[in-house]
Amino acid sequence: MKNQLTRHLFAHFVLLLILVFIMNASAQQQNSIQLYNYVQQALKTNPGLDAAEQKVLAVERKIPQAGALPDPQLTLGLMNLPLNSFAFDQEPMTGKMISIMQMFPFPGKLGLETEMAKQEANSEKYKKEEIENRIVTLVKKTYYNIYAIDRAIETVETNRSLMQQFVRVAETKYATGSGLQQDVLRAQVELTRLEDDLIMWQQKRKAISAKLNALLNQETDKDIPTTSRELSAADRLPANANLAKTRPLLKAWAEMVGKTETGVKRAQKDYWPNFSIGAGYSQRDNLKNKAVMHDFFSATVSLNIPLYFHRKQRAKVQEQELNLRSMQSQYQNVLNQVKADSAGIMAGLERNRKRIELYKNGILLQAKQSLESALSGYQVDKVDFLTLINNWTMLQNYELQYYRALADYQISLAQYDFVTGRKWMNETE
């Protein structure tokens, strides 16, 4: 009876291994939507990126405004109209007047204001690029978290199937008097725990999938296909980057520093006056006494006098200079933080790379050898089934940690790409 049960259990175990292999191969074939497609969809449909694009377009509209002259002033009026008759042909000085006046800022002012508007627009473009990179990073991080969860679900489902087999074996042995009740209870508790773990991982996948769907601007409950087991190994680390030239955030800050520097020059221009040029035309009617009245033309040039420069213009220049120092200090602070983040992520990349090598070339090989040894011993009744299950579970857990390390490496690489401003590549490149 025991030998028949052993052979029966062993056959089920081998069949389960084959089914697991087929299941994994099928999962690879069914994973039709790859990370690249998710990223491209997010870049096309994410509302946050669209909002940033509209902000860039709005700020660019400031450029022509900044370089435009102030609106001219048109004046219509009556001159010397007598109150006793309100007649236009009674007095020689009575007339109808029309004039126009245009103010011209001192040369260089409009050019500096245009330059400031362009620098602000450039800053917004880099901010939009920063948002784009952030969205790409979030998509990649979410995808790799789903990848790790999928591997966890596969592990739990495999262990659950094996434990169901063990429960039946333990119950059969106990019924025939060759087993212990505690083995049955232990197997049932373990099976219940696996059921609970499966529910937990499935709920986590739903939550993470909802986040990915939100990034893709689609219904949060839309199904996300199972990810493939295959993931590129960590065989290299990214090269160090010139952060000031590659990170959009830093380039945006540099543009704002430049705008503030231009603002200092613009404030200095206010020491110089603005000019206003005007022209007027007065029309007069011929008088009642037949006197011919000729029309008048007049022209004016005026300028403002920066008489109170010690209270206004000088203080304005000082204000802009202080703003510049503040902006430069903020830029340096952001640069230092980005450098620190880059160094920290690089350390994490190196740590995960070593973990992957350790699991791939050491722990997993040893666990597989241990499982093979347990299988051989089980066939000749030198190893009990619980030991076999423990070896299988150990291998599955190590594989799960290996896939988690792979996912963590890819997540860290995505974070490094974001922090340094590197253009992302999909995992096959």
C-alpha positions in Angstrom: 0.0 0.0 0.0 2.7 2.4 1.0 4.8 1.8 -2.2 1.7 2.3 -4.4 0.9 5.5 -2.6 4.5 6.6 -3.0 4.6 5.9 -6.7 1.2 7.6 -7.1 2.4 10.7 -5.3 5.7 10.8 -7.2 3.8 10.7 -10.5 1.6 13.6 -9.4 4.7 15.6 -8.4 6.4 15.0 -11.8 3.2 16.0 -13.6 3.0 19.1 -11.5 6.5 20.1 -12.5 5.6 19.7 -16.2 2.4 21.7 -15.7 4.4 24.5 -14.0 6.8 24.6 -16.9 4.0 24.7 -19.5 2.3 27.4 -17.4 5.4 29.6 -17.4 6.0 29.2 -21.1 2.4 30.0 -21.8 2.6 33.1 -19.6 5.5 34.3 -21.7 3.5 33.9 -25.0 0.4 35.6 -23.5 2.4 38.7 -22.3 1.6 40.6 -25.5 1.7 44.1 -24.0 5.3 44.8 -23.2 6.7 47.7 -21.1 7.5 49.7 -24.2 3.8 49.7 -25.2 2.8 50.9 -21.7 5.3 53.7 -21.8 4.2 54.9 -25.3 0.5 54.8 -24.3 1.2 56.8 -21.1 3.2 59.4 -23.1 0.2 59.8 -25.4 -2.7 59.7 -23.0 -1.5 60.7 -19.5 -3.5 63.8 -18.5 -0.6 65.1 -16.3 1.6 65.3 -19.3 -1.1 67.0 -21.4 -1.5 69.6 -18.7 2.3 70.2 -18.8 2.1 70.6 -22.6 -0.7 73.2 -22.3 1.3 75.1 -19.7 4.3 75.2 -22.1 2.1 76.6 -24.9 0.6 79.1 -22.5 4.0 80.4 -21.3 5.3 80.6 -24.9 2.4 83.1 -25.6 4.1 85.5 -23.2 7.1 85.9 -25.5 5.4 88.2 -28.1 3.7 90.0 -25.4 6.9 90.8 -23.6 8.5 92.4 -26.7 5.4 94.4 -27.7 5.2 98.2 -27.3 2.7 99.6 -24.9 -0.7 100.4 -26.4 -0.8 103.9 -27.9 -3.2 106.5 -26.5 -5.8 108.1 -28.8 -7.3 111.3 -27.6 -10.4 113.1 -29.0 -11.3 116.5 -27.7 -12.8 119.9 -28.2 -10.8 123.1 -27.8 -12.1 126.5 -26.6 -15.8 125.9 -27.3 -17.7 129.1 -26.1 -20.3 128.4 -23.4 -22.6 131.2 -24.4 -23.4 129.6 -27.8 -21.5 126.3 -28.2 -20.8 127.4 -31.7 -17.7 126.2 -33.6 -17.7 129.3 -35.9 -17.8 132.0 -33.3 -14.2 132.1 -31.9 -11.0 131.6 -33.9 -9.4 129.3 -31.3 -12.4 126.9 -31.3 -11.6 123.5 -32.9 -12.0 119.7 -32.8 -8.8 117.8 -31.8 -7.6 114.3 -32.4 -4.2 113.1 -31.2 -2.2 109.9 -30.7 0.7 109.2 -28.3 3.1 106.2 -28.3 5.4 105.4 -25.4 8.8 103.8 -26.3 10.7 102.1 -23.5 14.4 103.0 -23.3 16.4 100.9 -25.8 17.1 97.4 -24.5 14.2 97.2 -22.1 11.9 95.2 -24.4 14.8 93.0 -25.5 15.5 92.0 -21.9 11.9 91.4 -21.1 11.6 89.2 -24.2 14.7 87.3 -23.1 13.2 86.8 -19.7 10.0 85.4 -21.3 12.0 83.0 -23.4 14.0 81.8 -20.4 10.7 81.2 -18.5 9.3 79.3 -21.5 12.5 77.2 -21.7 12.2 76.4 -18.0 8.6 75.2 -18.5 9.7 73.0 -21.4 12.3 71.3 -19.1 9.7 71.0 -16.4 7.5 69.2 -18.9 10.4 66.9 -19.8 10.8 66.2 -16.1 7.2 65.3 -15.8 7.5 63.1 -18.9 10.5 61.3 -17.3 8.6 60.9 -14.0 5.7 59.3 -15.8 8.0 56.9 -17.6 9.6 56.0 -14.3 6.3 55.4 -12.6 5.1 53.2 -15.4 8.3 51.2 -15.2 8.3 50.9 -11.4 4.6 49.8 -11.5 5.3 47.3 -14.2 8.2 45.7 -12.4 6.2 45.6 -9.2 3.5 43.7 -11.1 6.2 41.4 -12.4 7.4 40.6 -8.8 3.8 40.0 -7.7 3.1 37.7 -10.7 6.1 35.6 -9.7 4.8 35.5 -6.1 1.4 34.4 -7.2 3.0 31.6 -9.4 5.0 30.5 -6.4 2.0 30.4 -4.0 -0.1 28.6 -6.6 2.6 26.0 -7.1 3.1 25.4 -3.4 -0.6 25.2 -2.9 -1.0 22.5 -5.5 1.9 20.5 -3.9 0.4 21.0 -0.4 -3.0 19.8 -1.6 -1.2 16.6 -2.7 0.5 16.3 0.7 -2.8 16.8 2.6 -4.3 13.8 0.7 -1.2 11.7 1.3 -1.1 12.6 5.0 -4.9 11.9 5.4 -4.4 8.5 3.6 -1.5 7.5 5.8 -3.4 8.5 8.9 -6.4 6.5 7.8 -4.3 3.4 7.2 -2.5 3.8 10.5 1.0 4.5 9.0 0.9 8.3 9.6 0.4 10.8 12.4 -2.5 13.1 13.0 -0.2 16.1 13.6 1.1 15.6 10.0 -2.5 16.0 8.7 -3.1 19.1 10.9 0.2 20.7 9.9 -0.5 20.1 6.2 -4.0 21.6 6.5 -2.7 24.7 8.4 0.0 25.2 5.8 -2.6 24.9 3.0 -4.8 27.5 4.7 -1.8 29.8 5.0 -1.1 29.4 1.3 -4.7 30.2 0.5 -4.5 33.4 2.5 -1.2 34.3 0.9 -2.7 33.8 -2.5 -5.6 36.1 -1.7 -3.2 38.8 -0.4 -1.0 38.7 -3.5 -4.1 38.8 -5.8 -5.4 41.9 -4.0 -2.0 43.5 -4.2 -1.9 42.9 -7.9 -5.3 44.5 -8.4 -4.1 47.6 -6.5 -0.9 47.9 -8.4 -2.7 47.2 -11.7 -5.1 50.1 -10.9 -2.1 52.4 -10.5 -0.8 51.4 -13.9 -4.2 51.8 -15.5 -4.4 55.3 -14.0 -1.0 56.2 -15.5 -2.3 54.9 -18.9 -5.5 57.0 -18.4 -7.8 54.0 -18.8 -10.3 52.3 -16.5 -8.7 51.2 -13.2 -10.2 47.7 -13.4 -8.9 47.0 -16.9 -7.1 43.7 -16.9 -3.3 43.8 -17.1 -1.9 40.6 -18.7 0.4 38.4 -16.7 4.0 39.4 -17.1 6.7 37.1 -18.5 9.2 35.4 -16.3 12.0 36.5 -18.6 13.7 39.7 -17.6 17.1 41.0 -18.6 19.9 40.2 -16.2 21.8 42.9 -14.5 25.1 42.6 -16.4 26.1 46.2 -16.4 25.8 49.5 -14.4 25.0 52.8 -16.1 27.8 55.3 -16.5 28.0 58.4 -14.4 26.1 61.4 -15.9 26.8 65.1 -16.1 23.7 65.9 -14.0 23.6 69.7 -14.8 23.4 68.9 -18.5 21.1 65.8 -18.5 18.6 66.3 -15.7 15.6 68.4 -16.9 14.9 69.7 -13.4 18.4 71.1 -13.1 18.1 72.6 -16.6 14.8 74.2 -15.6 16.5 75.7 -12.5 19.4 77.0 -14.7 16.9 78.8 -16.9 15.2 80.4 -13.9 18.6 81.5 -12.6 19.3 83.0 -16.0 15.9 84.7 -16.0 16.7 86.3 -12.6 20.1 87.4 -13.9 18.3 89.1 -16.8 15.9 90.6 -14.3 18.8 92.4 -12.7 19.9 93.9 -16.0 16.3 94.9 -16.7 16.0 96.6 -13.3 19.2 98.5 -14.1 17.6 99.8 -17.3 15.0 101.6 -15.2 17.6 104.2 -14.3 17.0 105.4 -17.9 13.8 107.3 -19.0 11.1 106.1 -21.3 10.1 108.3 -24.2 6.6 109.2 -25.5 6.0 110.7 -28.9 2.7 112.3 -29.8 1.0 113.9 -32.8 -2.2 115.9 -32.9 -4.5 117.4 -35.5 -7.0 120.3 -34.8 -9.8 121.1 -37.2 -11.3 124.6 -37.2 -14.5 125.9 -38.9 -14.6 129.1 -40.8 -16.0 132.0 -38.8 -19.4 133.7 -39.2 -17.6 136.8 -40.4 -16.2 134.9 -43.4 -12.7 134.6 -41.9 -10.9 131.5 -43.1 -9.6 129.3 -40.3 -6.7 126.9 -41.0 -6.3 123.6 -39.3 -3.5 123.0 -36.8 -0.9 120.2 -36.5 1.0 119.6 -33.3 3.7 117.1 -32.1 5.1 116.4 -28.7 8.0 114.4 -27.2 8.0 113.6 -23.4 10.0 111.5 -21.1 9.7 110.4 -17.5 12.5 111.6 -15.1 13.7 108.9 -12.7 13.9 111.6 -10.0 13.4 109.3 -7.1 15.9 106.6 -8.2 17.4 106.3 -4.8 14.1 105.0 -3.4 12.7 103.2 -6.4 15.2 102.1 -9.1 18.1 101.4 -6.8 15.9 99.4 -4.4 14.5 97.5 -7.4 18.0 96.6 -8.5 18.9 95.5 -5.0 15.7 93.4 -4.8 16.6 91.6 -8.0 20.2 91.0 -6.9 18.9 89.4 -3.7 16.5 87.3 -5.7 19.4 86.2 -7.9 21.5 85.1 -4.9 18.5 83.2 -3.5 17.9 81.5 -6.8 21.6 80.5 -7.1 21.6 79.0 -3.6 18.4 77.1 -4.3 19.8 75.7 -7.6 23.0 74.6 -5.7 20.8 72.9 -3.1 18.8 71.0 -5.7 22.0 70.0 -7.5 23.5 68.7 -4.3 20.3 66.7 -3.5 20.2 65.2 -7.1 23.9 64.2 -6.7 23.1 62.5 -3.4 20.1 60.7 -4.8 22.2 59.6 -7.8 24.9 58.2 -5.5 22.4 56.4 -3.3 20.6 54.8 -6.3 23.9 53.7 -7.8 24.8 52.0 -4.5 21.4 50.2 -4.6 22.0 49.1 -8.2 25.4 47.6 -7.3 23.8 45.8 -4.3 21.0 44.4 -6.4 23.4 43.4 -9.1 25.4 41.4 -6.6 22.3 39.8 -5.2 21.2 38.7 -8.7 24.6 37.1 -9.3 24.5 35.4 -5.9 21.1 33.9 -6.5 21.8 33.0 -10.1 25.2 31.5 -9.7 25.1 30.2 -6.1 21.9 29.9 -4.1 19.5 28.8 -6.9 22.0 26.2 -8.1 22.4 24.8 -4.6 18.7 24.8 -4.0 18.1 22.9 -7.3 20.7 20.4 -6.4 19.1 19.9 -3.0 15.7 19.4 -4.6 17.2 16.8 -7.0 18.8 15.0 -4.2 15.5 14.9 -2.3 13.7 13.7 -5.4 16.2 10.8 -5.7 15.9 10.0 -2.0 12.1 10.1 -2.1 12.0 7.6 -5.0 13.8 5.0 -2.8 12.0 5.9 0.4 15.1 7.4 2.0 13.5 10.9 2.2 10.0 11.6 3.5 7.6 13.7 1.5 7.7 16.6 3.9 11.4 16.9 3.3 10.7 16.9 -0.4 8.1 19.6 0.0 10.4 21.7 2.1 13.1 21.5 -0.5 10.7 22.5 -3.2 9.3 25.4 -1.2 12.9 26.5 -0.4 13.7 26.6 -4.1 10.5 28.4 -5.0 11.2 31.0 -2.3 14.7 31.5 -3.5 13.4 31.9 -7.0 10.9 34.4 -5.8 13.7 36.4 -4.1 15.7 36.2 -7.3 12.9 37.7 -9.3 12.3 40.3 -6.6 16.0 41.2 -7.0 15.6 41.4 -10.7 12.6 43.7 -10.3 14.3 45.8 -7.7 17.3 46.3 -10.0 15.1 47.4 -12.9 13.2 49.7 -10.5 16.5 51.2 -9.3 17.7 51.6 -12.9 14.4 53.4 -13.8 15.0 55.7 -10.8 18.6 56.3 -11.8 17.4 57.2 -15.3 15.0 59.7 -13.8 17.4 61.2 -11.4 20.2 61.6 -14.0 17.8 62.5 -16.9 19.0 59.5 -19.0 16.6 58.6 -21.8 14.9 55.4 -20.9 15.3 52.1 -22.9 13.2 49.1 -22.7 14.6 46.0 -21.0 15.6 44.3 -24.2 17.9 47.1 -25.4 
